[in-house]
Amino acid sequence: MLNKVWYYDLKDRLFRRYNTEKIQLKPLETRNFAREERDKSGGPGANFIVAWISEFEVNSPIIEAVMIRTKYNVGISFISTGKIIKKIENRNNIR
């Protein structure tokens, strides 16, 4: 279950919370939290932190950031794969 999504700017300041309620995801279901290309608010080193919870032992979800830009018929894109930065056994500790 997707619990919270936070967006931090390049100076590690919480800039935005993307969801306020828990979202139950089915297998292979996807959620999108997007920034518009012209949104420079987080800066070039912005980060998303995703908190998820499960009542049972499960595989970690696949979290990826995708950047796509096209201009003058030239495109550039890349994917950044998320990593677990902290595992909390007691889900009541997630803020």
Backbone torsions as a table, in degrees:
resi	resn	phi	psi	omega
1	MET	NA	128.9	177.2
2	LEU	-74.1	123.2	-173.5
3	ASN	-100.9	-54.2	-178.3
4	LYS	-149.2	151.8	174.0
5	VAL	-133.9	123.6	179.4
6	TRP	-116.2	148.1	178.4
7	TYR	-121.6	117.5	-178.8
8	TYR	-107.3	144.2	176.3
9	ASP	-81.2	-178.9	-174.6
10	LEU	-69.3	-10.2	177.6
11	LYS	-105.8	21.9	176.0
12	ASP	63.8	30.9	175.5
13	ARG	-101.8	133.7	176.8
14	LEU	-63.6	120.4	-176.6
15	PHE	-102.6	-39.2	-175.7
16	ARG	-155.9	144.4	169.5
17	ARG	-104.1	129.8	-174.6
18	TYR	-92.4	-24.1	177.3
19	ASN	-140.9	149.0	-178.2
20	THR	-116.3	-5.4	178.6
21	GLU	-129.9	155.7	179.5
22	LYS	-72.3	142.2	-178.2
23	ILE	-121.0	118.4	177.1
24	GLN	-81.0	118.6	180.0
25	LEU	-102.5	135.6	175.0
26	LYS	-83.5	163.5	176.3
27	PRO	-53.1	134.0	179.9
28	LEU	66.7	8.1	176.5
29	GLU	-77.8	149.8	-175.2
30	THR	-125.4	146.8	170.7
31	ARG	-124.6	145.9	-176.3
32	ASN	-120.5	127.0	174.1
33	PHE	-122.6	105.3	-167.9
34	ALA	-111.9	151.7	168.4
35	ARG	-116.1	139.2	174.9
36	GLU	-73.4	150.1	-178.5
37	GLU	-56.8	-39.1	-177.8
38	ARG	-79.7	-4.4	176.3
39	ASP	-79.1	101.0	-178.5
40	LYS	-98.8	9.6	-171.4
41	SER	-58.4	-38.6	-177.9
42	GLY	-83.7	-16.4	-178.9
43	GLY	82.6	-180.0	-175.4
44	PRO	-73.3	-13.1	-179.0
45	GLY	-114.1	29.6	-177.5
46	ALA	-67.2	154.6	-176.3
47	ASN	-136.2	144.2	169.5
48	PHE	-105.5	136.4	171.3
49	ILE	-118.9	127.3	-176.8
50	VAL	-115.2	126.5	175.7
51	ALA	-108.6	132.3	178.8
52	TRP	-134.6	153.9	-178.3
53	ILE	-134.5	156.4	176.4
54	SER	-149.9	142.6	177.0
55	GLU	-76.1	-20.5	-175.6
56	PHE	-123.4	163.8	174.2
57	GLU	-66.7	121.6	-178.9
58	VAL	-138.0	165.2	172.2
59	ASN	-69.6	148.9	176.9
60	SER	-64.4	143.8	176.5
61	PRO	-69.3	158.8	176.6
62	ILE	-91.5	116.8	-179.7
63	ILE	-114.3	123.4	-179.9
64	GLU	-136.9	145.0	171.8
65	ALA	-106.4	131.2	-178.9
66	VAL	-119.1	128.0	176.4
67	MET	-115.5	127.1	179.1
68	ILE	-133.5	133.5	176.4
69	ARG	-143.7	137.0	174.4
70	THR	-131.5	140.8	177.8
71	LYS	-158.8	131.9	179.4
72	TYR	54.9	44.5	178.8
73	ASN	62.3	21.4	175.4
74	VAL	-120.2	134.1	-178.6
75	GLY	-121.4	148.7	174.4
76	ILE	-138.0	141.4	178.8
77	SER	-153.9	154.6	172.9
78	PHE	-155.1	161.9	178.7
79	ILE	-122.2	137.8	174.5
80	SER	-119.1	120.3	-177.4
81	THR	-86.9	133.9	179.5
82	GLY	-71.9	158.1	179.5
83	LYS	-132.0	149.9	175.8
84	ILE	-73.4	124.3	179.3
85	ILE	-105.0	-17.6	178.7
86	LYS	-163.2	133.3	176.4
87	LYS	-110.8	126.1	-178.8
88	ILE	-115.5	119.5	-178.2
89	GLU	-72.9	-34.7	-179.7
90	ASN	-100.3	107.7	-174.0
91	ARG	-66.5	-12.3	176.6
92	ASN	-69.8	-11.9	180.0
93	ASN	-85.0	-5.2	-179.3
94	ILE	-80.4	126.0	-178.7
95	ARG	-111.4	NA	NA
